[in-house]
Amino acid sequence: MKKIRIKEKSFIAWVAAKVLNADQMAMVLGKTIHLHNTSMEEFLADKRWFNHELKHIEQFEQHGFFPFLFKYTIESIKNGYQNNKYEIEARQAE
């Protein structure tokens, strides 16, 4: 796995938090973990949360950036966020 980045106060994560009605958010795009309403220290201290997002980085690496975004989006449309197979896989990695 190549070097990952963590971006605090991410606008993209803020948007995702609004869409999912979440107080805090971590989301991955490629090798960057975008955070909203949580510090890097708080995020890294939560091993389950960190491992969840690392699984998404692995998924991006496995499928490729745009192919994974497409597959993830289709999965979410068909099955919903909670039943998206990529989210299930990430929860299992926690």
N, C-alpha and C positions, 0 to 999 in steps of 0.2 A: 504494500500500500504506500502510495506517495504521500508527501507532506500534506496535511490538511490545514485549513484555515478556519478560524472561528471569528465571526463578525457580530459584535454586540450592537444593539440598537438598530437592527436591520429593518429597513422599510419593507422589504419583501416578507420578512417574518411578521411584521406588524399587520400587513394585509392578510396573511394566512391566519393570524390570530383572530382577526375580525370575521373572516369567512367561517372559521370553525368555532367562533364564540368562545375563545380560550383566553384566560388571563395571561398565561405565559406561552411562549412558542419557541421551539427549535425546529428548524427545517433545513434540509440539505439540497444544495444545487451543486452537482459535480463533487468537488472536494472541499466545499465551503459549508460550514454549519452556520446558519443565520439564526441569531437569537433576538427575541423580543421580550422585554420586561423580566429579564433574568441576566445576571452577570456571568461572565466566563467562569469565575470561581465557583459560583453556585451550580452552574451546569456541570462542570467537571467533577464536583463533589458527589453528584448523583450518578453513580455507576450504571444503574439501569437505563437512565435517560441517555447517558453518553453512549452506551453499547447499542441502544436502539438507533441512534443517529449514525453510528459507525456502520451498522448493517446497511443503511441507505447509501452511504458512500460506497460500500462494496457492491451494492446493486447498480449504482451508476457505472462503476468500473466494469462490471460483468456485461452490462447491456449496451454501454455507450451513452453519452449525455442525452442526445435528442431521442434515440430509440427508447431509453428508459422513461423520459418525460412522457412520451406518447403512450407507452404501455401502462404507466402509472395512472395517467389520466383516464384511459379507457377502463381500467380496472375500477377506478373510483366511480365512474359513470355507471358501469354495469352493476357493481356490487356495493357501492357506498364506501365511505372512508374506513369505517371499522372493519368491514369485510373484504377490503382490498387485500389481495394475496401478498403484496409487498409490505403492507402494514402488519399483517399477521406474522410474516417472516421476521420483521423487525422486532415485534413484541416477543417472539420466541427467543431472540438473541439477547434480550434483557437479562 
